[in-house]
Amino acid sequence: TARLKYLDIGVTVLLGAPFGSLNFSGPGLFICAGSGVTPFLPMFKHFDVKGSKLYYWNSFENEIIMKEFLDSSLECKFFLTQEKKEGYGFGRVSKEVFVGSYDRVYVCGPVGFVEVVKKIFPDVAVLAW
């Protein structure tokens, strides 16, 4: 997604169909990277997510999608991997950043990101897309 801005006007882009599905089954911990926040947005808008938390990774602050909406919808922690800024966590996803225990974890992002999250929560129902 980030590379689209570097394409010349008129270039043909082939897009594949979306894969997988992610259904809301109650409040929990939401973990995503980049555009992986997208399937969570309607959940935050249409369901009661009280008690849920969002941990959201991006390379840079200006890549955070709908930050104001997210901040007003649930408790959020934002992480950056390519710049250090006050008020943001820094670095890649790791077990050390998660506080508390969770019965339900939703995750969406690149394959490697999702696999790391599944390893961090081996005893929890991880709902991944």
C-alpha positions as CSV (number, residue, x, y, z in Angstrom):
1,T,0.0,0.0,0.0
2,A,2.8,2.5,0.9
3,R,4.4,2.1,-2.5
4,L,1.3,3.2,-4.5
5,K,2.3,6.9,-4.2
6,Y,5.5,6.1,-6.2
7,L,3.7,4.8,-9.2
8,D,3.4,6.8,-12.4
9,I,0.0,8.1,-13.4
10,G,-1.6,5.6,-15.8
11,V,0.2,2.5,-14.6
12,T,-2.0,-0.5,-14.4
13,V,-2.3,-2.0,-10.9
14,L,-3.6,-5.6,-10.4
15,L,-5.4,-6.2,-7.1
16,G,-6.3,-9.5,-5.6
17,A,-9.4,-10.4,-3.8
18,P,-9.5,-10.0,-0.1
19,F,-8.9,-13.2,1.8
20,G,-10.1,-14.6,5.1
21,S,-12.7,-13.1,7.4
22,L,-12.7,-11.6,10.8
23,N,-16.0,-11.6,12.8
24,F,-16.6,-9.7,16.0
25,S,-17.3,-12.0,18.9
26,G,-17.0,-9.7,21.8
27,P,-14.6,-7.2,23.4
28,G,-10.9,-8.0,23.5
29,L,-7.5,-7.0,22.5
30,F,-7.1,-5.7,19.0
31,I,-3.6,-5.8,17.5
32,C,-2.8,-4.5,14.0
33,A,-0.1,-3.1,11.7
34,G,-0.6,-0.6,9.0
35,S,-3.7,-1.0,6.9
36,G,-4.5,-4.1,9.1
37,V,-6.6,-1.7,11.1
38,T,-9.2,-1.6,8.3
39,P,-11.3,-4.6,9.2
40,F,-11.5,-3.4,12.8
41,L,-13.0,0.0,11.9
42,P,-16.6,-1.2,11.4
43,M,-16.4,-3.3,14.5
44,F,-15.4,-0.2,16.5
45,K,-18.2,1.8,14.9
46,H,-21.1,-0.7,15.2
47,F,-20.4,-2.9,18.2
48,D,-19.9,-2.3,21.9
49,V,-16.1,-2.5,22.3
50,K,-16.1,-1.2,25.9
51,G,-13.2,-2.7,27.8
52,S,-11.3,-3.4,24.5
53,K,-7.8,-2.1,23.7
54,L,-6.1,-1.5,20.4
55,Y,-2.4,-1.9,19.9
56,Y,-1.5,-0.4,16.5
57,W,1.9,-0.5,14.7
58,N,3.0,1.8,11.8
59,S,6.4,2.9,10.5
60,F,5.6,6.6,10.9
61,E,3.1,8.7,12.7
62,N,1.6,10.1,9.5
63,E,0.6,6.6,8.4
64,I,-1.8,6.0,11.3
65,I,-5.3,5.5,9.7
66,M,-8.2,7.4,11.4
67,K,-6.3,8.1,14.6
68,E,-8.9,10.6,16.0
69,F,-11.7,8.1,15.4
70,L,-9.7,5.3,17.1
71,D,-8.8,7.5,20.1
72,S,-12.5,8.3,20.6
73,S,-13.7,4.7,20.2
74,L,-11.5,2.7,22.6
75,E,-8.2,2.7,24.6
76,C,-5.3,2.9,22.1
77,K,-1.6,2.4,22.2
78,F,0.2,3.4,19.0
79,F,3.7,2.2,18.1
80,L,6.1,3.4,15.5
81,T,9.0,1.4,14.0
82,Q,10.9,4.0,12.0
83,E,10.7,7.1,14.1
84,K,10.7,8.0,17.8
85,K,8.1,10.4,19.0
86,E,6.8,11.4,22.4
87,G,3.6,9.6,23.3
88,Y,4.2,6.6,21.0
89,G,5.8,3.3,21.7
90,F,8.8,2.4,19.6
91,G,9.9,-0.9,18.0
92,R,8.4,-4.1,16.6
93,V,5.6,-6.2,18.2
94,S,6.9,-8.1,21.2
95,K,5.5,-9.8,24.3
96,E,6.9,-7.1,26.6
97,V,4.5,-4.4,25.4
98,F,1.3,-6.2,26.3
99,V,-0.1,-5.6,29.8
100,G,-2.9,-7.6,31.3
101,S,-4.6,-10.8,30.4
102,Y,-7.0,-11.3,27.5
103,D,-9.7,-13.9,26.7
104,R,-9.9,-12.8,23.0
105,V,-7.3,-11.4,20.7
106,Y,-8.0,-10.0,17.2
107,V,-5.0,-9.5,14.9
108,C,-4.6,-8.2,11.4
109,G,-1.4,-7.3,9.5
110,P,1.3,-8.8,7.4
111,V,1.8,-12.6,7.7
112,G,5.0,-12.3,9.8
113,F,3.3,-9.9,12.2
114,V,0.3,-12.2,12.7
115,E,2.6,-15.2,13.3
116,V,4.5,-13.3,16.0
117,V,1.3,-12.3,17.7
118,K,0.0,-15.9,17.7
119,K,3.3,-17.0,19.4
120,I,2.9,-14.2,22.1
121,F,-0.6,-15.5,23.0
122,P,-0.4,-19.3,22.6
123,D,-3.2,-20.0,25.2
124,V,-5.7,-17.4,23.9
125,A,-8.2,-17.6,21.1
126,V,-6.4,-15.5,18.5
127,L,-8.8,-14.4,15.7
128,A,-6.6,-13.6,12.8
129,W,-7.1,-12.2,9.3
